[in-house]
Amino acid sequence: MPRRSRIQTTILLFVSMDVACLFAWGAASMMLFRFVQGIGTGGEVPVASAYINEYIGSKGRGRFFLLYEVMFLFGLVGAGLIARALIPVYGWQAMFLVGLVPALVLIPLRFFMKESPRWLAAKGRYEEADRIVSALERSATDSGHNLAAPQPIVTATQPSRSDWRELFRGIYRRRTLMIWAMWFCSYVVANGMITWLPTIYRQTFKLPLETSILYGLLTSVAGVIASVACALLIDKVGRKRWYVAAFLLAPVPLAALALLGAETPTQVLILTALAYAIVQTITFSLYLYSAELYPTRLRALGTGLGSAWLRLGSSAGPIIVGWLMASAGIQYVFAAFAAILVVGAVVTAVFGIETKGRILEELSP
């Protein structure tokens, strides 16, 4: 299915389930509608990341894409603030009504979306691809931009087909296993912390509910600030160097908490916010890196399967926290998270490749 059609289909699925949630008649129906809605989200995000990456040039690709990704983080924080304001007054249904607003904005925008020229070229539809690229060039020159001379790129002469088995062949085998490990290790820690921290503040340190929620919100805000910094700097630092450094730096405050015993809520707040902020620069930018690791014929598939490990890691993180809290103690939670991040650092250092400033066809033949 073409990139544009798939994005539109998954958004339609998400929106229709948003409406269905308004009429949920019980917990079971709500869970079903939310499950299907999650399928829409899980199908849209990887394809959208592939689509956007295929439109961006090699220069500044990281900054452009990650500033787009930052909007997702702002949306999460905004949703929390809106929920706090609306739900006590209007009930939980108000959030699903708010969720329809972006859908209404997307309806006119869909008419401005063009198909990915790279996808069209990969399918042998060269005339359509050329028309879209020519229109973009005319728009740029009409706006006063000087375009560099086209550079020849050696690509396949025959239309290509997506075959999932290619993810585990040749150069892509190492990339696939590496990006899966990065998704899993980073999200085990990120989701484990952000999910359980308010509960830890409340149950372990006996803080008031409002204070516990506030501390959790402050941790999320730290992640947003770090993500903006990552977006602005990753094209200068480089992907592999950034990820290895982040995987190695984030365990430091977590190990400190384990050694100190995590005895006070202030101690936990400062050190977990620092660790979470560093890990967040990995989690929110992996859609960029995943899309850069694969050719057009595999980009959406490879990114989608990689992000499936996001779901596994996000599910495993809270389970690990709950089990260690009950069987060992809070300090062992942070020790385990530090160890998981070190594993991510080793895998990235050994198998990662640098992608900054390189065109997609050069990276993935």
SVG drawing of the C-alpha trace seen along z (x, -y; Angstrom):
<svg xmlns="http://www.w3.org/2000/svg" viewBox="-23 -35 55 49">
<polyline fill="none" stroke="black" stroke-width="0.4" points="0.0,0.0 1.3,-3.5 2.7,-5.5 0.0,-8.2 -2.9,-5.8 -1.5,-3.8 -1.1,-6.9 -4.7,-8.1 -6.1,-4.6 -4.5,-4.3 -5.5,-7.8 -9.1,-7.0 -8.9,-3.9 -7.6,-5.9 -10.3,-8.6 -13.2,-6.1 -12.1,-4.3 -11.9,-7.7 -15.5,-8.2 -16.4,-4.7 -14.8,-5.3 -17.3,-8.0 -20.0,-5.4 -18.3,-2.7 -20.8,-0.9 -18.3,0.7 -14.7,1.6 -14.5,4.4 -15.8,2.3 -13.4,-0.5 -10.5,1.9 -11.5,3.3 -11.9,-0.2 -8.6,-1.4 -6.8,1.8 -8.0,1.2 -7.1,-2.5 -3.6,-1.4 -3.3,0.6 -4.1,-2.6 -1.4,-4.5 1.1,-1.6 0.5,-1.4 0.7,-5.2 3.8,-6.2 6.4,-3.9 4.9,-4.7 4.9,-8.4 8.5,-8.3 9.5,-6.6 7.4,-9.0 8.9,-12.1 12.5,-10.8 12.0,-10.1 11.2,-13.8 14.1,-15.2 17.6,-15.8 20.7,-14.4 21.8,-17.8 19.8,-18.6 17.7,-15.5 18.1,-14.7 17.2,-18.2 14.1,-18.5 12.7,-15.1 13.3,-15.3 11.8,-18.7 8.7,-17.1 9.0,-14.3 9.2,-16.8 5.6,-17.8 4.6,-14.3 6.2,-15.0 4.6,-18.3 1.3,-16.6 1.8,-14.1 2.5,-16.9 -0.4,-18.9 -2.8,-16.0 -1.9,-15.6 -2.6,-19.3 -5.9,-19.2 -7.0,-16.1 -6.3,-17.7 -8.4,-20.7 -11.3,-19.0 -12.0,-15.6 -12.9,-16.9 -15.5,-19.2 -16.8,-17.4 -15.8,-13.8 -13.6,-11.4 -15.5,-11.7 -14.1,-15.2 -10.7,-13.8 -12.0,-11.9 -13.8,-14.9 -10.5,-16.9 -8.9,-14.0 -11.2,-14.7 -9.8,-18.2 -6.5,-17.1 -8.6,-14.8 -10.6,-17.7 -7.4,-19.6 -6.0,-16.6 -8.9,-16.4 -8.0,-19.5 -4.2,-18.7 -4.6,-15.3 -5.3,-17.1 -1.8,-18.7 0.0,-15.4 1.9,-13.9 3.1,-10.3 6.7,-9.7 8.9,-10.0 11.3,-7.5 8.5,-4.9 7.2,-5.7 10.6,-5.2 11.1,-2.0 7.9,-0.7 9.0,-1.7 6.6,-4.7 9.3,-7.1 7.1,-9.6 5.0,-10.2 8.1,-10.5 9.6,-13.0 6.5,-15.2 6.5,-15.5 10.2,-16.2 9.9,-18.8 7.1,-20.5 9.1,-20.7 12.1,-22.1 10.0,-24.8 8.5,-25.8 12.0,-26.1 13.4,-28.1 10.3,-30.4 11.0,-31.1 14.5,-32.2 16.5,-29.1 19.5,-28.0 19.4,-24.2 22.6,-22.2 23.2,-20.2 21.6,-16.7 24.1,-14.0 23.8,-10.6 23.1,-7.7 23.4,-4.1 20.1,-2.3 18.3,0.8 17.0,0.6 14.1,3.0 11.1,2.2 11.7,3.7 9.3,5.6 9.3,5.7 10.4,9.1 10.5,9.3 13.2,12.0 15.7,9.5 15.7,7.8 17.7,10.8 20.1,11.1 23.4,9.4 24.1,6.0 20.5,5.7 20.7,8.6 23.1,6.8 21.1,3.6 17.9,5.3 19.1,7.0 20.9,3.8 17.9,1.5 15.6,4.1 18.0,4.1 18.1,0.3 14.3,0.0 13.9,2.7 16.6,1.5 15.7,-2.2 12.0,-1.7 12.3,0.8 13.9,-1.9 12.0,-5.0 8.5,-3.5 9.4,-1.6 10.5,-4.8 7.8,-7.2 5.0,-4.7 6.0,-3.8 7.6,-7.0 4.3,-8.6 3.4,-5.4 6.8,-5.2 6.5,-8.7 3.0,-8.0 3.5,-4.5 7.1,-4.4 7.7,-8.0 4.0,-8.8 3.9,-12.0 0.5,-13.7 -1.1,-12.6 -0.7,-16.1 3.0,-16.2 3.5,-12.7 1.9,-13.7 3.8,-17.0 7.1,-15.1 6.2,-12.8 5.3,-15.8 8.7,-17.4 10.4,-14.3 8.5,-14.4 9.4,-18.0 13.0,-17.2 12.7,-14.6 11.1,-17.2 13.9,-19.7 16.6,-17.1 14.8,-16.0 14.8,-19.5 18.5,-19.7 19.0,-16.3 17.0,-17.5 19.2,-20.6 22.6,-18.8 22.3,-15.3 23.3,-16.3 26.5,-17.8 27.3,-15.0 26.2,-12.1 23.7,-9.3 26.1,-6.5 28.2,-8.8 25.1,-10.3 23.4,-6.9 26.5,-5.3 27.1,-8.3 23.5,-8.5 23.4,-4.7 26.6,-5.1 25.7,-8.4 22.1,-7.5 23.2,-4.6 25.4,-6.9 22.5,-8.6 20.7,-5.3 23.8,-3.6 24.1,-6.5 20.6,-5.9 21.2,-2.2 24.4,-2.9 22.7,-5.7 19.7,-3.5 17.2,-6.0 16.4,-7.2 14.6,-10.5 12.1,-11.7 14.2,-14.7 17.1,-12.4 14.9,-10.2 13.4,-13.1 16.7,-14.8 18.6,-11.6 15.7,-9.9 14.8,-13.1 18.4,-13.3 18.5,-9.6 15.1,-9.8 16.0,-13.0 19.1,-11.3 17.2,-8.1 14.4,-10.1 16.8,-11.4 17.2,-7.8 13.6,-6.7 12.2,-9.7 14.8,-9.7 14.8,-6.0 12.2,-6.4 14.7,-8.6 17.6,-6.2 15.4,-3.1 14.3,-4.8 17.9,-5.6 19.0,-2.0 16.8,-0.5 16.2,-1.0 12.9,-2.3 11.5,1.2 12.1,2.1 12.0,-1.2 8.4,-1.1 8.5,2.6 11.8,2.4 10.8,-0.6 7.5,1.0 8.9,4.3 11.6,2.4 9.1,0.3 7.2,3.5 10.1,3.9 9.1,0.5 5.8,2.2 7.6,5.2 10.0,3.0 7.2,0.7 5.3,3.7 8.4,5.3 9.6,2.1 6.7,1.8 6.7,5.5 10.4,5.5 9.8,2.5 6.9,4.2 8.7,7.5 11.9,6.0 10.0,3.6 8.2,6.5 11.1,9.0 14.2,6.9 13.8,3.1 13.7,-0.2 17.5,-0.5 17.6,2.8 15.2,1.3 17.6,-1.4 20.6,1.0 18.7,3.3 17.8,0.3 21.5,-0.8 22.6,2.7 20.0,2.8 21.3,-0.5 24.9,0.7 23.8,3.7 22.2,1.2 25.5,-0.8 27.6,2.3 25.2,3.4 25.1,-0.1 28.9,-0.5 29.6,2.8 26.8,2.9 25.8,-0.7 26.6,-2.7 26.9,-6.4 24.2,-7.9 24.5,-11.7 24.9,-13.6 24.6,-10.6 21.8,-10.1 19.5,-7.2 20.4,-5.4 24.1,-5.5 23.3,-4.1 21.0,-1.3 21.5,0.1"/>
</svg>
